[in-house]
Amino acid sequence: MQQSSVGSDTIQVATEAVRQFHLLTVAHPRLVEAKDRLMNAICDAAPGSLILVIGPTGVGKTTLRLKAECLIAEQMRPALDADPGRIPYFSIEAVAPESGNFSWRDHFYRMLEQMKEPLPDRKLNACQFHFERSDRGQFTSAPRGSGIGLQHATEQALRHRRPAVVFIDEAQHLSRMASGRRLSDQLDVIKSMANRTETVHVLLGTYDLLAFCNLSGQLSRRSTYVHFRRYLAESQEDVETFQNVLMTFAGRLPLPEAPDLLADWEFLYERSTGCVGVLKEWLERAVARALKGGERLLGRQHLAATALSVSQCEKILAESRDGESQLTDTEEARSRLRARLGLRSSSPPKDTAVVSQGADQVILPPAKKRGRAGRRRPRRRAGSGRSRTSPGTAAAPGPGPTRTSCRRAPDCPGRPTGRGTPCGG
């Protein structure tokens, strides 16, 4: 009985230590860069604009949202003191649907609940159900009508609460829709709500959100993209920053002895694909395993037992590289855009020379290619082609013997008997 109590105490201590480590946030350069870009986009955005924060899974988008929420609440403190009914921001997670199709009715209902709106079940317009009664006079199910009523109630709540920004986390779930419904219709709902409430909407999600990009010219004009990138092994600066993050985590692990994570930095990068969020969740699992086993030091065996599989890392890496390539503007794409606009190419073509004359640059045309010295240029011989003569007129013989052909029968007496002998018939 005493041994069981000791084991239970060990598990509780390990759970509390892991929870404290879970609350830890490391302000690494990628997070600070994305936070600055997001805050600038929110401050500069017009009312009703859309901001899409896109990045690989486990890069730290939720941490970025929490940081932005704290900054917005701090900036709006004077306005909140003057108007107690106002909220600084509103955050909600787009829940993955069980049926495979995203439910707007459930989404609006959750928004009303989180804004603590009273009686969300009653926020329906009874006029919409006038023609949907049964024979007994009872209301029948009308998911479309109730969805419209909940959307109207949500818009009214946002107008009264007047948040500076609406955050929708895990927004890639919006792309799950019923067959036959256009993808642009999903984002049109968000765009319409942002328009009606004059509130900036921030959608955070994985690279699956790229499906919403460039659906229409109007949507592209009103949208801003913030790319939250992972650390790349091809960049020496990124490698050094990733190693600094490992050193910070090693000093904050809830263990009696700090491990040497730099010795296994390649393995840690391999199974986290350069995403700090994936790395932190991995360290949480490894620390929990070490504490429950009574270990004082985090070893390689704990990391290997709790790491993601190779196939999982390959899937994350494939999605990341595909998304990164779509968000990278190449010189070829820019030249194609300029050509469609009727502008000159931004880069001079091949075989051209750029000569600087003071402050100006003159692009010289490509030089003509010259042949090799002593080699005659190819040209057509005079009389090499088939001569066209009128009937009854004999063709003049050429300067030398030429090979001719006779179209007469094989028993023609004038058929040539040797090479170069003309037909006399």
PyMOL commands that set and color helices and strands:
alter all, ss='L'
color gray80, all
select helices_A, chain A and resi 2-22+29-44+61-75+77-82+104-114+120-122+126-129+143-161+171-175+183-197+207-212+217-221+236-252+261-270+276-292+300-306+310-326+331-341
alter helices_A, ss='H'
color red, helices_A
select strands_A, chain A and resi 50-54+89-93+165-169+200-205+223-227+353-357+360-364
alter strands_A, ss='S'
color yellow, strands_A
deselect
rebuild
show_as cartoon
